[in-house]
Amino acid sequence: MKFTGNSAGVRKALLILLALFGAGSLGYCSSSDAAEGLSIGFGKASAGSDVCSESMLLAQEFGEQRWLALLATHGEGHCHGEVMAANVMASVARVTHIQRFSVGFGAGMLAHGDMAVGPWTLLQQPKDGPRRTDSAQFCATILMRYRVGTRFVVDWLHCSTGGATAMNRGKNWLTFGVRL
C-alpha cells in the first residue's frame, strides 16, 4: 500500500501542492495584500467525484492571512446510490499565497462520518451488521483559493481521512464566495 493510500497521479498532485506551499512559506512568492476578512461562499458538495448536494463555506482569515478557520456544511443528498447525511466540518489551515492563488493544509473534524469520509476506522467496524455512521471523524484538509479582485473568492476544500476509515471517497466543497 502506498503512503497516502492514493494512486500515483494523486500523490504527484499532492507533492506539487506541497511544493507550492513550501515555496510560498519560505518567501519565494508574493504575499496577499488584501486585509483579513470573513468570506461566505455557496456552491456544491461531493463525495469523491459524485456531486451530491448544496454547500456552504465560512472562512475567517487571521494571523496576517497565514491561517484560515473554516466551517463547512452541506445538505443531504444521494451519492453512489447511498444517502449522504448533512455534515458540518470545522478546520484550521495554514495558507500560502501566490499572487491571487492560495493553497493551504490543515486538520479538521467532521460532525459525523458517512459514506464519503468513513464511518469509523477499519479496526472498529463490525464484521457483520450495519456500519455505524454517526461517529466524529478527524480529517486532513486541503484548501485551494482563487481571489477574484479583493471581494470575491472561489474555494475548493477537500477533507479526507487518508484511508484510515472503512470508506474514504473524500468530501469536497466547491464554493463561490464574497469577502466581507
N, C-alpha and C positions, 0 to 999 in steps of 0.2 A: 504494500500500500504506500502511496506517495505521501510526503509530509503534510500536505494540505487536504488530502482526500479528493483532489480535483484533477482534471485532465491536464496535459502538458500546456495546452493553449491558455487555460485559466491561470495556471501557475505563472506563465510568462507575462500575462496581463497584470497580475498582482506584483510581479517584480518590477515592471515598468512604472506602475503607480508608486511603489515604494521608492524607486529611484527619483521620481519627480518630487515626492515628499521630502526625501533626504536633501536633494539639491536646493529646494526652497528653504528648508530648515537651516541649512548651512549658509544661507545668504547669497546664493548664486543667482537667484531670481528676484525680480522686483516684488515689493510687498504692496498690498492693497492700500489705497489712500482714503477710502471712504470711512466715515465714522462707524463705530459699533452700532448695531441695531438689532431689532427683532424682526424676523421675517415670518410671514404666514403664507403657506402655499397649499394649493389644492391640486389633485391630479388622480393618478391611478395607482393601485397596489397590485402586485403579482406574487405568485408563488412560482419560483423559477421563471420560466418564460411565459407562463399562462396568466394573462391579465384577468383579475378576479373581481375587483371592487373599486369603489371610490376611495380616495385617501386624503389625509391632511397632515401637514408637517409644520411644526413650530420650531424655529431655530433662533436661539439667542446668542449673539456674538459677545465674547468677553475676553479679557486678557490681551488687549490690543489686537483683537481679531485673530489671535492664535488658537482660540478654543471656541467650540460651538456646543451649547447644551441643546439637545434635540428631544422633542416629544412628537412621536409619530403615531397615528392611528388610522384605521381603515374600517370600512363596513363589512358586513357579511357577504359572502359570495360562494361560488362553486368553482373549484379548481381541480382539474384532473378527475372529475366525476365525484369529488368529495366536497362536503361542506367545509368552508373555511370560516371559522368564527371571527368576530371582530376582535382585534387585539390593540393594545396600547404598548408602545415601546419607548423607553427613556434611555438616552445615551449621552455620553460626553466624548467628543472627538477633538483631537489635536489637528489643526488645519494649517496647510502651507499654501500661500498664494503665489500664482504665477500669472501676473497681469490680471486678466479677467477670470481666469480659471483657478479653481481651488480644489485641493484634494486633502482628505482627512481620514484618519484612522482612529478608532476608539473602541470602547466597550459599552454594552448596553444590557438592559433587562427587558424581556418581553413579558407582558402580563400573564399569559399562559401559552404554553406550547400548542402547536397544531400541526396539521399535515405539511406545512411549509417549513417550519423550523424544527419540529420534532417534539413529541410528547413524552419526555423522559429520556434518560440515556439508554443505550443498548443493554447495559447490565441491569437496569431497574425494570425494564419492560417484562410483563408476564409472558411466559412462553405460549400459553393458551388463554383465550378470552379476550375481552375488549382492551384496547390500548387506552391508557389514561391520557386525556388531552387538556387537563386544566392546570398543569404544573407551570410554575415560573421557569423561564429559561434565560440563562446568560448567553449573550451572543457578541461576536466581534462585529464591528460596523465599519463600513467603508462609505465615505461621502464624497461625491463629486459635485461641484457647484460652478455654475457659469453666471457671472453678473452681466446683466443687460442694462447698461447705464449705471446709475447709482441707486435706483429704486427697485429694480426687478431682478429676480434670480430664478434660475432653473436648477433644481436639486435632484440628484439621484442618490438614494440611500439604500444600502444593502445590509441586511442583518443575517448572520449565519453562525451556526454552531461548529462549523468545520468538520462535520461528520461525527461529532460526539453524541448525537442523538439517533434514534431509530430511523427517522426520516429527516432529510435535510435538503430540500429544494432551494432553500434560502428565500427570504422575504425581501421584496423590493418596493420602494416608493419612488415614483417619478412625479414631481410637482412643479408647478409654475407659481411663484410667489412674489409678494411685494414686501419690500423692506420699509419698516416704519422708523 
